[in-house]
Amino acid sequence: MSRVNTERIVEFKKSDEAKQIVYGEVYKPDVKDTDGNWMTHETIEKMAHDFMSNLKNDQIDRNHTGLKDKGAVVESFIVRKGDPDFIEGAWVVGVHVPDKEVWQQIVKGELTGFSIEGTAHLVEDRGDAEHEQAE
């Protein structure tokens, strides 16, 4: 196992314009990401719970500036079977974006997703499971 800092882009998949909330799948189960890595549903759920239990409501910045005043996570859930918007087992967050300038960039398509930063423990894939390539 090795520990690495990682970053990945998560496209906005849904929004509520009236409430200025955008939603995106932080991680999908058993789907290789752009680095060729993947997680099981159980690992994703643990990651989501750890994130939420350590959440400070000012953790959202824009373009990794460190100025964490551009939004707040207001929803977090693991997708259940039958959800019409998201992949079953994925971790989804909803972020409220109160900044009107940033919200307009989202509406205009100038900002199109979250950039997720984190630390991960990589475990060698022994080839005992098939995993889809990220889209």
KAPE-V50226 format. One record per residue. SS is DSSP state (2 for helix, 1 for strand, 0 for the rest). PSI is psi in whole degrees, 0 to 359 (999 if undefined). BURIAL is # if it has 16 or more other ideal C-beta (glycine too) atoms within 10 Angstrom, else .. Layout:
BEGIN
SS/PSI/BURIAL ; SS/PSI/BURIAL
END
This chain:
BEGIN
0/138/. ; 1/152/. ; 1/129/. ; 1/151/. ; 1/137/. ; 1/156/. ; 1/140/. ; 1/154/# ; 1/135/. ; 1/113/# ; 1/143/. ; 0/136/# ; 0/339/. ; 1/152/. ; 1/158/# ; 1/98/. ; 0/321/. ; 0/324/. ; 0/355/. ; 0/53/# ; 1/133/# ; 1/149/# ; 1/144/# ; 1/151/# ; 1/113/# ; 1/316/# ; 1/140/# ; 0/140/# ; 0/142/# ; 0/27/. ; 1/123/# ; 1/136/. ; 0/187/# ; 0/344/. ; 0/1/. ; 0/10/. ; 0/162/# ; 0/164/# ; 0/153/# ; 0/165/. ; 2/318/# ; 2/318/. ; 2/320/. ; 2/316/# ; 2/317/. ; 2/317/. ; 2/315/# ; 2/315/# ; 2/318/. ; 2/316/. ; 2/310/# ; 2/325/. ; 2/340/. ; 0/9/. ; 0/133/. ; 0/132/. ; 0/7/. ; 0/33/. ; 0/0/. ; 1/122/# ; 0/186/. ; 0/126/# ; 0/37/. ; 0/38/. ; 0/339/. ; 0/351/. ; 0/92/. ; 0/69/. ; 0/19/. ; 0/356/# ; 1/169/# ; 1/139/# ; 1/120/# ; 1/347/. ; 1/146/. ; 1/128/# ; 1/156/. ; 1/127/# ; 0/130/# ; 0/159/. ; 0/136/. ; 0/358/. ; 0/128/. ; 0/348/. ; 0/334/. ; 0/163/# ; 0/131/. ; 0/132/. ; 0/351/# ; 0/156/# ; 1/125/# ; 1/139/# ; 1/150/# ; 1/128/# ; 1/124/# ; 1/130/# ; 0/92/# ; 0/336/. ; 0/115/. ; 2/324/. ; 2/314/. ; 2/318/# ; 2/318/# ; 2/326/. ; 2/325/. ; 2/312/# ; 2/319/. ; 0/353/. ; 0/14/. ; 0/328/. ; 0/125/# ; 0/2/. ; 1/176/. ; 1/148/# ; 1/111/. ; 1/129/. ; 1/147/. ; 1/177/. ; 1/138/. ; 1/153/# ; 1/118/. ; 1/134/. ; 0/135/. ; 0/133/. ; 0/118/. ; 0/5/. ; 0/20/. ; 0/8/. ; 0/149/. ; 0/141/. ; 0/136/# ; 1/154/. ; 1/140/. ; 0/147/. ; 0/999/.
END
